[in-house]
């Protein structure tokens, strides 16, 4: 899983920050490592130089193999809280996606075919005939 970190002009990007972000994302999403090709991290200070509540934003976009990208955003007072919150949201979104896919037993998924449709129609016809005879 590749992790790409991007930040806006108001956040001082450094090697240390990028390593911390990568470590946080990897540890939170490690169970999905084989299922993801890339995670993009977008960090922003929405108020710029002005202080304010919930002005730090972290958007994570995960690319699951064979599926549409999943994006989550979390705003908080600090960059650390924003990253942790977004990582937790992404973990829940991936749990939901892969849980639905893995929760369905393969044997229960029967492909719909014309033959199956014909059989159902024949059974319905027989039931209607039997009901008409009994009335």
ABEGO torsion letter per residue (X at the ends): XBBBBBBBAABBBBAAAAAAAAAAAAAAAAAAAAABABBBBBBBBAAEABBBBGABBBBBBBBBBGBBBBBBBBBBABAAAAAAAAAAAAAAAAAAAAAAAAABBAAABBBBBAAAAAAAAAAAAAAAAAAAAAX
